[in-house]
Amino acid sequence: MAFSSCCLKCYPWPSLPLPPVCHRRSSSLSISAAATQQLSSSTAPHNLPSDFTTTQLLHVLRRQPDETAALHTLHWASAQPAFSPSPPLYHEVLRKLSKVGSFDSMSLVLQDMRSSGCKLDATTFSILVEAYSSFELYDEALGVVDVMESEYGTKPDTHFYNNLLNVLVYGNKLKLVEIAHEGMVSRGVKPDVSTFNILIKALCKAHQIRPAILLMEEMLGYGLSPDEKTFTTIMQGYIEEGNLDGAIRVQEQMVGSGCKPTNVTVNVLINGFCKEGRIEEALGFVDHMSGEGFHPDQFTFNTLVNGLCKAGHVKHALEVMDLMIEEGFDPDVVTYNSLISGLCKIGEVNEAVEILNQMVSRDCSPNTVTYNTLISTLCKDNQIEEATELAQVLTSNGILPDVRTFNSLIQGLCKTNNHRVAMELFEDMKRKDCRPDEFTYSLLIDSLCLKGKMEDALNLVKEMELSGCARNVVIYNTLIDGFCKNRKIKEAEEIFDQMELQGISRNSVTYNSLIDGLCKERRVEEAAELMDQMLMEGLKPDKFTYNSLLTYFCRQGDIKKAADIVQTMASNDCEPDIVTYGTLIGGLCKAGRVEVASRLLRSIQMKGIVPTPWAYNPVIQSLFKRKRTKEAMRLFREMTERGDPPDAVTYKIVFRGLCSCGGPIGEAVDFVVEMTEKGHVPESESFLMLAEGLCSLSMEDTLIKLVDLVMERAGLSERQVTMVRGYLRIGKFQDAMATLGGMLNNDNGIRRDHRRR
């Protein structure tokens, strides 16, 4: 999709008027100081003034600081001769009690209400329904119907049932919705348009769009017509199902029925276009509806900004925000979060930080989502220090880090091998009452397993269970893989068996980890049995399963069985990948069948597979071993032109081959220059061999230049460089090369250790 720089300006959106500012009027109610004094004291000896109205008393109840004070005030007032029982007074106290879940006190108020002769109507019991639902006591909310009828003789009406149905739908208690509706029908309570709208919403939440449409059609039988909310609810249901075309058909039906769409309807469809990535159609729809009197609002602009950002068109999203400001709407936290997320997804972190600064300068407070998006992106880019600083800014601004904040930082620290700091952050997380979740524990357990600290990993699993987090398949798989990589197959098998006892379903990763571990321990028969068990559990072996067995047979030199594995893969619709072919090529080379390996390399290229160093390296190495230097170098050059770029192993193989095969020394010299330019450092043993050759040919100047190149690429310290150059300056080339070799070996050892971690 192509956008011109003015694509958003080309739509003739009308100028939007600023919404009028509403000012709250001060109350005209005036309460005398004496009356207020009487009601503020629970021991006041005075009676209510005869002219003290119910409205005044209601105002006093509303001013009470908590439910206890309000209840005390009502009890005191109800004992006064001038007190006149009125439903609004009791309702006010019931609402205050409902906020704290004081259901026993609410029951007493209902009894007082009845004994005072005050009428209990459906509104009274709706308060009780809302109170139960706010504490997620949905069964009790449904039971209010029986209480109001059997204990208080109050019949539920349409408004009451609408309220009950709505809270049940909001709580996603769709079975209780069905029971409540059956009770409504059995009691002969007639539904209205709101009833149907609530029921249609319930069906849409249950992904039953067709029944929802049928229910809308039933409305005519009750003398009711669908309204804007009816149509919009079904449209939203279609969009949630990913069926925007269905939503558009409903919108056309809506217009055909004479029901005029509102901003909500239009925004729902705009959101649908954006969710499906149909941004141009969304913009066109806005233009079309603007011509019919639609005025884009805050939600419209935010939806477009979010849609454009998700589609990767952040530049155009910024244009929409500029237009939004021109039309009198201030970007809010939703707008800025969409832009920051969009910029982070395309790797523009610095620009995202600029948007954050702009957000603050416009007095729009960032929230946890804002910071988490940036922190997560920085951690993925290994910018842990910057992410930590941003987390400190979050805290200094009074925003508490949540579990996602901590998880992003812990993940970044584990990724950069800072396990100790990650554990410190984990402890800090708990001290700040931010409860770790399964992902937190899985990150740390995986880090411990990679470091071979299996006992510590098991202890953390126990802590995880004590904290209320259940073990899951990811945790079990991490432990099994950790034990296998640390050659502790027995412990891995015990964890594997525990999964069945704990009722945790094993998946392909579970089996693949243990099969790979068994193959590396040369227990291939047990690995094959495990693959049979895998099939019995309905899991299909994948390329990782087969590649583990293939690697074993190639290492054993059993090429026939290795080839059979590849054939089995193909017959089971498991397409061999470059790892499969690379492993088989390596096995063929190890068995001395270089020509067959070369032909296989050619055949996979004909299949359109791009060979990687994993496939090229064994053939190049075998050719060098057979003194076929020209063929090896020709294959290396082919690799640089057609395949994936050579890796460190490739350069090591080629350089060693050039130095040991007795070819022209100039070719080896040129290769050192080439590999250092590509960021690779020659291994010390081969470089020493080249140095000896150069010295024997009196080419010390060339050697000195090469040494300088290697030291620069290796990133040696100034002290190390000075030491090597000192030996070279006085002609002690052997000492210089021995010293450099030790430095390179030490540096390579550190790098290998880092890669293992």
N, C-alpha and C positions, 0 to 999 in steps of 0.2 A: 504494500500500500504506500503510495507516494503522496506526500503532503507538500504543498507550496508554502512559502513562508507566511503567506497571508490567508491560508486556507480557512482559518477560523473567523477572519474578518469579513469573508465574502458573504456570509449569511446575514440577511437583513434583520437581525434581532432588534426589536423595538427598544427604545430607551425605557428603562425600568424605573418607576417612581420609588423613592425611598419610603419605607413603611412609616406610618405616623408613630410618634413617640407617645406611649400611654403613660399617664401619671396617675398613681393611686390616690384616690380622694381620701382625705382624713375623715375619720368617723365623726358624724355629727352627734353621736351619743355622748351625753354628759352625765357622769355619775357623781353624786355629791360626795364630798370628802367624808361625811359622817357615815353614809351608807357603805362606802368602800372600807372604812375603818371597822364597821360592824362585821363585814364579810371576811376581813383579813384576820380576824381573831376567832379561834375556835371556842373561846370562853366568853365571847361578848354576851352580856346580859340583855342586850337590846333585841327587840323583835324587828322583823323586816318592816320598813315603812309601808303603810297601806297603799301608797302610790308607786311602789317599786315594781316595775314591770318584769314580765318574763324575759323580754329582750335584754333588759339590763342584767338580769341574773345570768343569762346565757353569755353575755359579754364577760362577766366576772369569771365564769367557769373556764372560758377560753384563755383567760389570763393566768390561770393557775400554772405553777412551774412544772408539775408532774401529775400523774394519775392519782396518787394518794391524796394530794391536796384538793384535786377536783372532786374526788369521791367524798372527802370530809366536808367540803363546802356544800355539796348537794345534800348530804345527810342533815347537816345543820339547818339548811334552808327549808328542807321538807318538813321539819318539826315546827316551823313558824306558822302562826295563824294566817298570815297573809299569803302563804305559799300556794301557788296554783300549778298543779301538775301539768306538764306539757312535754310531748314527745321530743322536741329539739333539745331540752335540757338533759334528758336521759341519754339521748343519742350522742351528745357531746362527751359525756362521761364514758359511755361505751367505747367510743373511738379512742379516747386516751388510754383506756385499759387494754384495748386491742393491740396497741403499738408495742406493749411490753408482754403480751401473751398472758395476761392475768384472767384466764378463762373462768376460774371459780368466782372471782369478784364480778365478772360480767353476768354470770348466772344469778348472783344475788341482786344485782341491779335490775335484771329482768323481773325477778320476783317482787321487788319493791315497786317496780313500775306497774305491775298488775295489781298489787294490793292498794296502790294509791288511786286506782280507777283510771289510770292513763291508758289509752288505747295502744296496744302493740300491733303494729302493722308489718307488711312485708319489708319495708325499709329497715325496721328495727332488726329483723333477722338477717337482712343482707349484710349488716355490719358484722354480725357474728360469722357469716360465711367468709367475708374478706379477712377477718381476723385469723380464722383457721388456715386459710390458703396462704397468708403471708408467712406462716410458720410451717408450710408444706404439709399440713394435716388435712389432706384432701378427703380422706374417708370421713373424718369428722365434719368437714364442710358439707358433704353430701347428706350426712345424718341430721343436719339442721332441719331438713324438710319434715322429718318425723317428729322432732322436738316441737316445732312451731305448731304442728297440727294436734298432736296428742296431748301436750302439756299446756298449750296456751290457746288452742282453738283458733289459730290464725291460718287462713288459707293462703298458700303461695299463689302469686299472680304472675303475669307474663314478665313484668319487670324483674321480679325476684328470680325467676328461672333464667332469664337472660344473664343476670349477674352471676348466678351459680355456674351456668354453662361456660361463661367467659373465663372465670378463674380456673376452671378445670382444663379448658383448652390451653390457657396460658401456661399451666403447669404440666402440659403434655400428658394428662391423664385421660387418654382417649376412651378407655374402657369405661371409666366413671362417667364420661360425657354421654356415652350410650345409655347407661343406666339412668342418669338424670333425665335424659330426653324421654325414655320410656315412662318414667314417673310423671312427667309433664303431660304426655298423651293420655295416660290412664286416668289422670285427674281432670281431664277435659280442659286444661289451660290452653287457650288459643295462642298460637305463635304469631309474632309480627315479623316485619322485615329484619329487624335486628336478630331475632332468633335464628332465622334462616342463614343470615350472614355468619353468625357464630358457628353454626353446624357445618356450613360450607368450609369455613376456615379449618375446622377440625379434620374434615375429610382431606383437605389439601395438605395439612401437616402429616397425615397418614399416607400421603402419596396416592390418594384415590381420587384422581381428577375426574374420571368419567362419572362416578357416583355423585361428585359435587355438582357436575353439570345437570345431571338428572334431578337433583334436589332443587336446583335453581328453576328448572322447568315445572316442578311441583308447586311453586309459589302461586302460579296463576289459579290453581285449584282452590286456594285460600283467599282469592280476591286480592292478592298482593302482587306488586311488580318489583322486579329486581332494581336496586338502585346502584349508584356509582360504586359503592363499597362492595356489593355483590360481584359485579363484573371484575373489579380490580383485584379482589381476593383470588378469583379463579385465574386471572392473568398471572398473578404472582405465583400461584401454584404451578402453572405451566412453566414459568421461567425457572423455578427451583428444580424442575424436572429436566431442564435443558431444552425445552421445546418452545422457543421463542415464536415460531410460526403459529403454534396453537394459541399463544397469548395474543398475537396480532389478529387472529380470526375472532377471538372473543371481543377485542376492541372494536372490530368492524360490526359485530353483532350489537354491541353496546350503542354505537352511533346509530345503527339502523332502527333500534328500539326507541330512539329519541332521548336517550339518557346522555347528557352532556358530560364529557370527561372533565375531571378536575386536575389540578396540578399533581395530585398524588398519582392519578392514573397515568398521566404522561411520564412522570418520573419513574414509575415502575417499568414502563416499556423502555425508556432510555437506559435504565440500569440493565435490562435484559439484553439490549444491543451490546452494551459495553462488556457484560459478562461473557458473551460469545465472541468478543474481539471484533465485532462489526462496528468499528468506530465511525467510519464514513456514513453508514446508515443512521447511526445515532445522531450525528450532526445534521444530516438531512432531515431526520424526523423532527428535531428541534426547530429547524427552519420552517418546515411545513406547519407544525402546530403553532408556531409564533404567528403565522399568517392567519390563524383561526382564533387568535386572542390569547394564546398561552404566553405567560410571562415567566421566563426561567427564574428559579429561586435558588436559595443557598444549596439545597439538595441537588438541583440540576447541575450546577457548576461543579460541586464536589464529585458527583457521579462521573461527569465527563473527565475531570482531572484524573480521577482514579483509573478510569478505563484507558485513557491515553497512556498513563504511566505503566500499567500492566502490559500494554501492547508495545512498550519500549519507545513511545513517542513523547519523551519527557519535555523536549523543546516546545512542542505544541501544547502540552499541558501547562507549561509556564505562560504561554500566550492566553490560554483560557483563564488562568488566574488573573492576568492583567486585565482582561475584559471583565472579569468578575468584579474587580476593584472599581473599574470605570462605571459599572452599573450600580454601584453603591453597596455592594456586599463585601464585608470584611472576610478574608480567608480565615478559617478557624483551624483548630487542631487537626481535624479530619483532612482538610485541604493540604496542610503542610506535611502531615504524615504520609499522604499518598505520594507527594513529590519527593520526599526524603527516601521513601522505599523504592520509588522508581529509579532515582539516581544511584542508589546503592546497588540495585540489580544490574545496572550497566557499568558498574565499577567506578562511577564518578563520586567517590567518597568526599573529596575536598569540596565539590559543588554542593553535596548534601549538607556538609557542615555550614556552608554559606547560607543555605536555606534555613538552617536552624538559627543562625545568628539573625537573619532577617525576621524570622518568626518572633524571636525575643524582642527585637527592636520595635515590632508592631504590637507589643503588649499582648501577644498570644502565648500563653504558658505551655511549654512542652509537657507531655505526660510520659508515663513509663514506656508506652509503645514507641514514642519518638526516640528516646534514648536507646531502647533495646534494639531497634532497627540499626542504628549506627554502631552500637557496641558489637552486635553480632557480625556485622560486615567487617569491622576492623579486626575482630578476632580471626575471621576466616582468611583475612589477608596477612595474618601473623603480626599485626600491629598491636601487640598486647599492651604495650606501655600507653599508647594513645587511648586504647579502649578503657584501661584502668583509670586514666585521668578523667575521661568522660563520665565514668561511673561515680567518681568523686564529685564531679560537678552536679550530677543528678542528686546525690545525697545532700550537698550543700544547698540545693534549691528546695529542700524539704520534701523531695519525692523519694519514697522508700524503694530500694531495689527489690524486684520480685524474683521469683524462682528462675524466670527466663534470663534475667540479667546475670545472675550468678552462673547459670548453666553455660551461657555464652563465654563468660570469662574463664570458667573451669575448662571448657572444651578447648579454648585457645591456648591455655597454659599446658594442658596435656599434649596438645598437638605440637607445641614447641619444646617438649621434654622438660617442662617446669613442674614436675609432679609435686615436689615439696611445697611450692607456692600454691598449687591447686588445692592441696590438702589443708593448708592454712586458711585459704578462702572458704573452703568447705566448713571448717570449724567456725569461722567468722559468720558464715551464713546461718548456722544453727544458733549462735549467740544472739543474732538479730531477729530471732523468731521467724525466720523464713524457712519453711519446711522443705527439705530436699525431696525431689520426686524420683520416680524410677529412672528418668534420664540422667539425673545428677549421679546417682549411684552407678549406673551403667558406664558412664564416662570414666569414673575413678577406678572402678573394677577393671575395666579394659586397660587403663594405664598401668595398673599394678601387674596385670597378667603379662603385658608387653615387657615389663621390667623383670619378669620372672619371680615376682613376689607373691606367690600363690597363697601362702598362709595369710598374708595381709588381705588379699582379695577375699578369701573365705570369711575372715573376721568382719570385713565390710558388708558382706552379704548378710551375716547374722545381725549386724546393726540395722541394716535396711529392713529386715523382717520385724525387728523390735520396734522400729519407728512407724510401722503400719503399712509399709510398702511391700506388696506381695512380690515374690520372685516371678519373673516372666521368662518366656522363651529366649529373649535377648540375653538375659543374665546367664542362663544355663549355657547357651551357645558360646558366650564369651569365656566362661570357665572351662568348657570342654576344649575350645581352641587353645586357651592358655596352657592347660596341662599337656596337650599334644605337642605344642611348640617347645615345651620344656621337657619333652621326652618322659612324661609321667602318664603313660597310657592307662595304667591301672586306675589311677584317680579319675581320669577322664571317663573311663567306663562306669565307674561308680556314680559319677554325676549323671551320665546318660541313663542309668537304671533308675536314679532318683526321680527323673522327670516323669516316668510312668507312675511311680508311687504317689507323686504329688499331683497327678492329673494334668500335667503340662504337656500339650501336644508337641511332639517333635516335628521339625520342618526339614527342608532340604539342607539348610545350613548346618543343622545339628548333625545329620548323617555325614555330610561332606567333610566336616571337621574331623570326625572320628575315623572315617575311612582313610583320609589323608594321613592321619597320625599312625594308623595301623600299617599302611603301605610303607611309610618311612621307617617303621620298625621291622620291616620285612615279614609282616604277618598278613600276607596278601590273601591267603585262604579265608581268614576271618573277615577281611575287608570285603571279599566277594559275598560271604554269607550276610554281611551287614547290608550290602546292596540288595540282596534278595529280600531281606526284612523290610527294607525301604519300599520296595515294590508292593509288598503285602500290605503296607500301611497306606497305600494309595498315592505314594510320592514317586514322581518320575525322576530317574537319575538325569542330571544335567551335565554340561561340559566340565564342570568342576569335579564331579564324581568320576567321570571317565578319565580326565587328565591326571588324577591322582594315581589310578591304576596304570595308565600309560607311562607315567614317569617311573614307576617301579620297574616295569618290564624293560624299559629302555636302559635303566641303570644296570639291570641284570644282564643286558645284552641279548635278551630274548626278543628279537625283532619280529618274529612270526606272531607271537602273542600280542605284541604292541600293535602290529598291523591289524590283527583281528579286532582289537579294541576300537580302532578308528572305523573299521567296517561296521561294527556293531552300533557305533554312534550314528552313522549315516542311516542304517536300516531302522533305527528307532527315532528317526526324525529329529535327531540332535546334531545340528550342523557343526562339524569341527571348526574351531577358530584358529587364529594364528598361534596361540599357545599350544594347541594340539599338534599342529604341523611342525612348529618349532621344536617341540619335545621329540617328535618322531625323527626329524632331521638330525637332532643331536644324538639320538640313539643310533641312527645309521652311521654317522661319522665315527662314533665311538667303536662301532663294530667294524670299521674300516671300509664301509661301503659308501665312499665319497661320491662316486658317479651316480648312484641311486639317489643320494641325498640332493645332489645338484639338480637331477631331473625333477624331483619332488618340489624343489624350490621354484623351478620354472613352471610346473603345473599349477601351483597355487597362485602364481602371478596371472596365469591365463584365466583363472577363476575370478579374477578381479580383486583378490585379497592383496593388500599392501603388506609386503613382508617387513618385519621389525628386526632389530638386532638379534632378537631371540632366535630367529630363523637363519639369518646371515652368518652370525658369528661362528657356529660350529663348522660350517663349510670353509670359511676363510681360514680358520685355524688349522683345519685338516690339510688344506692346500699348502700352507706354509710349512707344515711338518714334513710334507713330501717334496719340499724344495721347489714347489710350483709357484714361485713368487709372482711371475707375471699374471697368472690366472687369478691368484689371490688379490692382487692389486686391482685387476680389472673388475673383479666382483665388488671390491670395496668402493671403487668409483661408481659402479652401477648403483650400489646401495645409496650413496650420497645424492644421486640424481633421481632415482625412482622409488626408493623405499623410505622408511622412517629414518631420521637422522641417526648416524652412528652414536653409540653411547661410550661411556668410559671403558667398558670391557673391549669394545671393538678397537678403539685406539691402542689399548694395551696389547691386544693380539697382533695388530699390524706392526706396531713399533718393535715388538719383540721379534716378530718374523723378519723384518728388514735388518735388524741387528744381528740375527743369528744365522741367516741363510747365505751370508757371504756375497751379497749383492753390492752394487755401487754404494759407497759410503755417502755420496752426495744425496742419494735418494732418502737415506735415513735422516740426514741433516735437514733436508727440506721438510720431511714429515714432522720433525720436532717443532719447526716453526709453524706448520699448519695446525698441529694439535693444540699448541699453546694459544694460537689465535682463536681456536674454537672453545677455549676455556678448560682444556685438559692438561694434566701434568704427567710427564712420562714416569714410569716406574723406575726406581733407583737401580735395579739390577741391570736392566737393558741399557739405561743411560750410561752406566759405568762401562758397559761393553763398548758403547759408541765412543766414549771419552778415550778409552784405551786405543781404539782404532785411530782417532784423530791425532792423538799424541804420537803414535807410531809413524804417522804421515807428516809430522811436524806442522799440524794444523791447529796449534794452540790458540791462535787468535779466534778461529771459528768456535772452538770449545768455550772460550771465555764469553763470547756473545750468546751462545746457547745457554750457558749457565745463568747469565743475567736474565734471559727470557724466562727460564724455568723458575728462578727465584721470585721474579715479579708475579708470575702466574700463581705460584704456590702461596703467595702472600706471607712470605717469611718476614720476621721482625728485622728492624734495622741492625740490631746486635748480631743476629744470625747472618745477615747479608755481609756485614763488615768482617766477620770471622772467615767466611768462605773466600771473599775477595782478598783477604790478607794472605791466605795460602797461595792463591793464584798469582798474586803480585810477586811473590818470592820464588815462584816456579815449583811449588810443592803441589803438583796436580793430583797425585794420589791421595794426599791428606785432604785436599779440597774436596775431592769427589767422595771420599769416605765420610767426611763431615756432612756434606750435602745429602748423601744417601741416608744417613741416620736421621737427618731432619725431615726428609721426604717420607721415610718409613713411619716415623712417629706421627706426622701429620695425616698420612693415609690411614693409619690405625685409628686415630681419633675420628676421622670421617666415617670409616666403616662402622665403628661403634655407634656413632650418631645415627647412621642409617638403620642399624639393627633396632635401636630404640624407637 
